[in-house]
Amino acid sequence: MRLASFSTFLIINELCSAYKILLVFPVPGRSHAILGEGYVRHLLNDGHEVTYITPIMMKMEHPRLRQIDISSDFKLMPPDELFDTKNILMNTWNVKNIEFMLFVTTEFVNGTLGHPNVQRLINDTSEQFDAVIVEWLYSELYAGFASVFECPLIWSSSLDPHWLVLDLIDEVPNPAYNPQHLADVVTPLDFWNRAQELWHVIHTKYFKWRLRHRENRIYNNAFASSVALRGRDLPPFNEVRYNGSLMLGNSHLSAGTSISLPPNYIPIGGYHITDNIDPLPSNLQQVADNARNGFIYFSMGSMLKSSRIPDIIKKGLLDVFSKLKQTVIWKFEEDLLDRPKNVHIVSWAPQWSILAHPNCKLFITHGGLLSILETLHFGVPIIGVPMFGDQHMNINRVVEKGFGMRVDLNDDVVVNMEIAIKEILDNPRYTQKVKEYSFVYHDRATSPGKELTHWVSHVIRTKGALHLRSQANMLPWYQKLYLDLAIVMFLIFYLSVKIVFKIFRGILLMSIKCAASKQKVN
Ligand SMILES: *[C@@H]1O[C@H](CO)[C@@H](O)[C@H](O)[C@H]1NC(C)=O
């Protein structure tokens, strides 16, 4: 009897700690899907029920997983056109421009929110969630999901913490030593860079302010009717935008810089890598095992197709590779003619399994944060060829830490690549450094996946974790900068000067009058 009631207790307890979670990862890109799928995996393992809004459906079936297909989003944000290698080479490219990013993503979010599958979900009043997890990408409009379902909002940030996301839960960090994520600078910043960083914050804030009407319209169009169906009023967007309970960041100090963070920012960088790494497919296993002098893994990620690299560069690189003792595994969408014997082309590459192979000596990458974290996870030095987004910043940090080199994509890319490959393969200090930072990466109190599930449950169990909220978030900016005090001080100073001046003038006039009347008497 006792045992029965005890097990009922256990079962009830188990049921109570299983939550319904809505995961919103709408960006049509492989790396964003990898981040979303990491959440799905950890939350399912922790016993929760997951509804996953995604443009890239997972092949997996699971009784507690429901996927909402928004694959038509690919038409709204065509990655091949946005991230074209030729445009980067010719410098005719504007993804570095923050105004462009804000504008494009706002329209993209508008399209996603209007998607019939999304509208069906939010207009169904029988749907309920305990928390909403949203990937931040240049827009906060998805915060409205939390208003619809009256549940806590959790942000997922895919980059090293930067001012645009910290502003949502705390405040803008000092731009003098916290450069924006799209900057291509090294710290400490010089005078000109510091001025530029400050200007960037002011100018971006201004642009966001100008976007406010458009954002409010999109927000109301998307969410007002479904909130009304539930018999409530939609709270103002600006309140919801700053009402996130928690931010889970795909970052770790081993890859980023040490900056002060609010208590509701939790770094979980590396959570996307599974504990068990799949074995290599047999053809690759053979290539890797037989590479007696080790092998180089070359992959420019998923957004950039290597087939868009100009022919002359492809030829030059093949020429450089042909002179090496090492084998090269190149992830490329097409086979290349005149391919040297030591170069192997694979159209699909299990990146983790390749990096985990003991013969992997060097990784040539665009330097996306996922690749950097993976390189730290497996301890392989890198050559970074930064292309867009935060990649310049990531690679600059790697160079500063000493576990890789940077080669820019320009007319000299082939020459510089040859120099960098020789340096990293011949000089053991890069491998030593990557092992040191790999230790920093692994030496944590809990695994990033455990951290993720713990904090999501914590927010739900404490009904929005209000105790974690930063005070900085509650104060208007002019009060933080003491501008009100400055005005009061200025007024006091101004009035004092004026009074003193008046008194002196009075005394002076009086003494002149006195002197004049004395003269008259005389
Ligand atoms: C802010 O979040 C808390 C905790 O999730 C919630 O109770 C509150 O209703 C939210 N406020 C608004 C305006 O959305």
The ligand as an SDF file (V2000), in Angstrom:
LIG
                    3D

 14 14  0  0  0  0  0  0  0  0999 V2000
    5.9380   39.7560  -18.0020 C   0  0  0  0  0  0  0  0  0  0  0  0
    6.3470   38.4660  -17.6030 O   0  0  0  0  0  0  0  0  0  0  0  0
    5.7320   37.9640  -16.4280 C   0  0  0  0  0  0  0  0  0  0  0  0
    6.3640   36.6310  -16.1110 C   0  0  0  0  0  0  0  0  0  0  0  0
    6.2980   35.7490  -17.1700 O   0  0  0  0  0  0  0  0  0  0  0  0
    4.2400   37.8840  -16.6340 C   0  0  0  0  0  0  0  0  0  0  0  0
    3.6250   37.4480  -15.4440 O   0  0  0  0  0  0  0  0  0  0  0  0
    3.6900   39.2530  -17.0500 C   0  0  0  0  0  0  0  0  0  0  0  0
    2.3220   39.1650  -17.3580 O   0  0  0  0  0  0  0  0  0  0  0  0
    4.4380   39.7670  -18.2750 C   0  0  0  0  0  0  0  0  0  0  0  0
    4.0140   41.1280  -18.5830 N   0  0  0  0  0  0  0  0  0  0  0  0
    3.6710   41.5230  -19.8080 C   0  0  0  0  0  0  0  0  0  0  0  0
    3.2930   42.9500  -19.9800 C   0  0  0  0  0  0  0  0  0  0  0  0
    3.7120   40.7670  -20.7560 O   0  0  0  0  0  0  0  0  0  0  0  0
  1  2  1  0
  1 10  1  0
  2  3  1  0
  3  4  1  0
  3  6  1  0
  4  5  1  0
  6  7  1  0
  6  8  1  0
  8  9  1  0
  8 10  1  0
 10 11  1  0
 11 12  1  0
 12 13  1  0
 12 14  2  0
M  END
$$$$
